[in-house]
Amino acid sequence: MTDIREPRPLPLATGPHGHGLRLRLWDPESPVDVDAWLRGHVDEEFRRWNTPLRTITDSAGARASLAVRAADVATGVGMTFCVTDAADGTVLGQIGVNAIDRVMSVARVGYWVLPEARGRHVATRSLLLAARWAFTEAGLHRLELGHALGHEASCRIAERCGFRPEGTLRGAMWEAGRQDAFRDVHLHGRLSTDPEPDAP
């Protein structure tokens, strides 16, 4: 019998695709991927709503961060997808299924979109694909999505993708640009048994 607590790689197959997008793994050795990862993390809108554990300010930091994401995939604790245009492969953003707990069959999802790709429902479409992968390929039961209170755009994306509002977590994430002050988080959840919404 397989111990569900044992680390093991996550299934990827050919990569989730649909809704005009293809999700693939990030490549720490690709200059294109490193540049996109860096631009995503130095973007003012990203920094307004997120404070990563380690601030990324240059290519070396971006490459190191991507290497950590690759290790997470290998050990089965997280899957960070590069969101690309299905037609030409242009990098549009990222969608992650992270903090995977195989015992409780739950994970957290998070995403960001590059400035030039906004306004095209990229986050919504990629979240639908990642959720489908998490439920059907990774076999998870529950996905959680938390965003800073007041981030209305992220709230709308979550609801469009079938993540129901579940309440407010007090002081559950850092304030923008700080690691010594906290702000509230609006929590959404979706179960594998919930219906999959239509793509926009």
Secondary structure, 3 states (H helix, E strand, C coil): CCCCCCCCCCCCCCCCEECCEEEEECCCCCHHHHHHHHHHHHCHHHHHHCCCCCCCCCHHHHHHHHHHHHHHHHHCCCEEEEEEECCCCCEEEEEEEEEEECCCCEEEEEEEECHHHCCCCHHHHHHHHHHHHHHHHCCCCEEEEEEECCCHHHHHHHHHCCCEEEEEEEEEEECCCCCCCEEEEEEEEEECCCCCCCCC
